[in-house]
Amino acid sequence: MANLHVRSNSLPSKSHPIVNDVEDQLCRLRSSEGTSTSATSVNANLASLRDLHEGVSNLIQMPSTQQASAMKNSEKWANKLLEESLGLVDLCGFARDVLSLTKGSVQDLQSSIRRNRGEAAMENGIKAYMTSRKKINKMVKNFQNFDKKCTALSDEESDLKAIVTIQKTEAFGYSVLKSVLILLSGEKGRSKKRNWSFLSKFTRTSSVDSEKDQECGAESLLSLELQRSGKDMNTIDVQNVLKQLKASEMAIQELEEELEAFFRSLVKTRVSLLNTINH
């Protein structure tokens, strides 16, 4: 693989303003990470990451980044960045596929309830939904065991800060995509409610996400399962459930759009990285 192109034999002793800007954005994102598992929070992180990658694209094209080939371990870092960049693109593509399956399962469930409300035939629709959710959860489980961490710089690599900043951005991208998968799997819900609690995360009851309200949403959706055990369907507020499912579908659509935009920014960043490395 070609090394990064050399334009001079020395690097500035101070960080470039672009590096500082990207680092500041990363710090702000990290401070808000993990405060909520709702779709609204995940959407916000994806949007911020998309903006962050605009700065990363500029960072990649900086002369000082290209000068990194003068460093002893430049090829190691180039290979690492390319590998992680490809992994991030692949993971984002996987998340898009899972989200598409999720939206389809919600839409199918809505259709089944509308066609068969109050009738025993609704059971088939719910069973189909539960089967789909189990399939999705199994897919997600296989991709949740990663934990990307940045490699520490040695003293002789201290001038590679720009490259490590790019790596930090990629690592945070993995973290956000992991939160997408956790959201889709309903992992934080209790096992009995898992397949319904994930939907409550997409139902916004106010401008501020409320975990208590989300739990109530999960209870309402869980009531659909009562008919599977032969209990009276008259106890189910079908209209309320349909309303929640519709709200969930709309929120899933928003997440799908944010994920698609983030995917495009990842591809753009990877192209910039390839162009710089192969220059």
N, C-alpha and C positions, 0 to 999 in steps of 0.2 A: 504494500500500500504506500502511496506517495505521502511524504511528510508535509506538514504545513509549510506554506511558502515563506521564505525569509526575505524581509525587506530591510532589516538592519540587524546589527549584532548586539543591541542592547535594548532593554525595556525600561520604561519610566519607573522611577522608584515609588511613585504614588499611584493609587488606583485611578483609572479613568472614570470620569463622571458617569458614563454609561454603566460601568461595573457597579458603582455606588448606588445608582438608581435601581438597578435590578436587585441588588442586595437589600435595599430599603423595602422594595415591594415584597420580597420574600419574607422579610421580618414581619411585615404587616399581615401577610397571609398566614404565617405560622401562628401568630398570636390569636387568630380567629379560628384556627383549625381545631376541630373536635368539640366546638361549643354547641353544636346541634347536628342531628343526623337527618333533619328534614330535607325535603326536595328543594325548598327555598334556599337553605344554606349551601347545599351541594351546587345548585345553579350559580350562586354568587361566587363560589370558589372556582368553578369552571370559567366563568366570565373573567374573573381576575387573572386566571392562568393564561387565558387567551391574550389579554393585554400584556401580560408578563413576557410571553413568547415574542411579541413584537420587539420588545427591548432586547431579548436574547438574539433575535435575528440580526439586529444592529451590532450586538456584542460580537457575534461570530465573524462579522465582516471587518471588525477593527484591525488595523495593522498589527497592533500588539498581540492579538490573538493569533494572527498568521505567523508572527515572529516566534511562536512557541516551538517551532521546529529546531531552534537553536539550543533548546534544552535537551538534556541527556535522555530523559524518558518520554520525549514528545510522542513517539510512535505508540507507546503504551497507552497514553492518554487519548490519542486519536482513535485507536481501536476501541477503547472503553466507551468513549462518547458515542461512536457509531453504533456499538452494540446496544447501549442503553436507549438510544434514540429509536432504533428499530423495535426494541421491546416495548417501548411506550406507544408507538404507532399500532403495533399488534394488539396490545392490551386495550387501547381505546377502540379499535375495531371490534374486539370481542365484546366490550361493554355496549357498543351500539347494537350488536346482534342480540344480546340479552335483553336490552331495553325494547327492541322491536318485538321480541317474543312476549315480553311482559305486557306491552300495549295490546297486542293481539289477544292475549288471554283475558284481559279486562273487557275488551270490546265484545268478545264471544260470550262472556258471562252476562254482560248487559243485555245482549240480544236474547239469550236464553231466558232471563228473568222477564223481559217484556213479552215474549211469546207465551210463556208458561206460568205467569204469575198466579200463585194460589193453587197450582196444579202439581200433581206428583211428578209429572214429566220434567219439572225443573231440576229434579235430582240429577238427571243426566248432564245438564249444563254445569252444575256445581262439581260433579265428579270429574268432568273434563277439565274444569278450572284447576281443581286440586292436583290432578295428574300433571297438568302443565306446570304448575308451581313447583312440584317435586322435581321435575326435569330441569327447570331453571335453577333451582337451589343446588342441584347436583353439579350443574355446569359451573356455577359461581364458586362453589366450595373448592374446586380444583384450581382456582386462580386467586385464592385469598391468602395463601401461605407465603407470599413474598413480602420482603421488608427491605427496600432499597435504602442503603446508607452511603453517604459520601466517604470517599477515601481521603484520609488525612494527608496533607502535604508534608514532605520532608523539607529540611532547611534549604537544600539545594534546588527545590522546586517552588520556592516561595514566589517567584515571578509568574507562576502559572495560575494566579488567582482568578483571572478571567475564565479560564477553562474550568476550574473547580466551581465557579459561580454557575456556569452552564450545567454542570453535573448536579448541583444542588437544585436547580430548577427542574431537571428531569426527575430527580428523586421526589420532589414535592408533587410532580405530576402523577407519579405512581401512587402516592398517598391519596390524592384526590380521587383517582380512578378506583382505588380500593374502597373509598367511602361510597362511590356510586354502586359498586357491587354489594356492599353491606346493605345499602338502602334497598336495593332490588331483592335481596334475599330475605329481608325482614329479620335479620340476625338478632337484633336487640329485643324482638318480641319474645314472650314466653313461648315455649315449644308448642303448646296447645293453640296459641293464637298466631303463630308465626306467619302463616300464609295470608292472614287477614291484616295483621299489624303493619305489614309493609305498605298496604294500601292507605292506611291512616296517615302515613308519612307524607302522602301526596295530597291530602285533604287539608286545605288551609281554612281554618275557622275564623281567623282574624288576621290583621296585619302583622301580629307577633305570633310566632309559632308557640303553641302550648302543648307540652308533653301530655298533660292531663286530658286536653281535648282530643289529642291524637289517640290516646288510650280508649276514650269513649267511642271514637270512630271505629276502632278495632272491635269493640264490644258489639256495635251495631252490625258490622260486617260479619262477625262471628256468628250472629244469630241466624244467618242463612244456613249454617250447618245443622240447625235444629231439625230441619225437615229430613235430613239424611237419616236421623234416628226415628223417624215416624211421628214426630211431635206436630202439634197443630200449626199449620201455616198461618192461621189468622193472627198469631201473636207477632208476626213479622211486619214491620213497617216497610213495605216494598218500595213505596215512593221515596222514603228517606234513604234507603239503601241505593236506589238508582241514582239519586242526587249525589251521594257520596262517590259512587263509581264514576259518574260523569265528571265530577271535580277532579278525581284522581286521574282520569284519562287526559284531561286538559293539562294538568301539571306534568304528567308523563310526557306529553307532547312538547312542553316547554323545555324539559330536560333533554329530550331528544334533539331539539334544535341547538341547545347549548353544546351538547356533546358533538354534534356534527361540526359546529363552528370550531370547537377545540381541535377536532381531528384535522381539519384543514390547516389550522395554525401549526400543528405538529408536523404535518407533511412539508409545509413551507420552511420550518426550522431545519428539518432534516435535509432538504435540498440545499439550503444555505450552508449547512455543515459539510455536506459532500463536496460542494463547489469549492469551499475554502480548503479542505484537506487535499483535494486533488488538483489544486491550482498549481 
